[in-house]
Amino acid sequence: MPVSSSVDEGQAEVPDEQEGLPINELFYSLQGEGTLAGVPSVFVRTSGCNLRCWFCDSYHTSWEPTHAWMTIPDIVDEVQSFDKAEHVVVTGGEPMMHEETVELLEELEGAGYHTTVETNGTIMRDAPVDLMSISPKLASSTPTKEKDPKGNGEWSQQHEESRIQMDSLTAILEAYEFQLKFVVTGRDDMPEIEQLVERLRSQSTANINPTDILLMPEGVTQEQITETRGLVAELAKEYGYRYTPRLHVNLWNDAPET
Ligand code: SF4
């Protein structure tokens, strides 16, 4: 099902408050990215993001958010209707924008699910999460006027100033099992990844192993991924980091609810 309803373009970053969570999609598929790629999973995609990556693969949670409000019990009921799934991916948008995401994660833990949260790492919340999949956004994600999907660059400065929050990142790394998953657009991203990892190692007590660092090719269609994946695989070999596919794109291209 996707549950969705339109909201006005350009509204506040957090959609108008109602009971529960603003849900853009809720569906059953295979985890496409990261160390659990291939695992059957229910995806709960919240709407709203505090960043605006030009390449966002969930445009209708960030640039033009659409959603319907669901209460936490209704979300859990819907998750449980997919009886083969033992794994739930809470994603967005930025799911940790919403306080109610903590309650959802507590309910999912109580129901026995393994949970992954897909986050940009800018907001720390205390919640029961089995795997924090942190995707810090690099300078190459910034929606300059040339890259902005709306063509005006109005989010460029705010995105650039907000995309790395060291206090939140270090707190998340110290509190959770994690993977650091970088969207790589090209070789030019590598010095920034190296510098950020170095800073995180020096400013936190977290043990960041090379295989905790995942390089993922940028691209939301099979055609785009084909252009970047060969280079990103070579970069993973060169730097000793892990390559992650976008399995759902390989399998289903850019179809919704995959
Ligand atoms: S942080 Fe994620 S959801 Fe937000 S704009 Fe970037 S890619 Fe989209």
Residues whose N, C-alpha, C, O or C-beta is under 5 A from the ligand:
A	BS01	SF4	C49 L51 R52 C53 C56 D57 S62 G92 G93 E94 N120
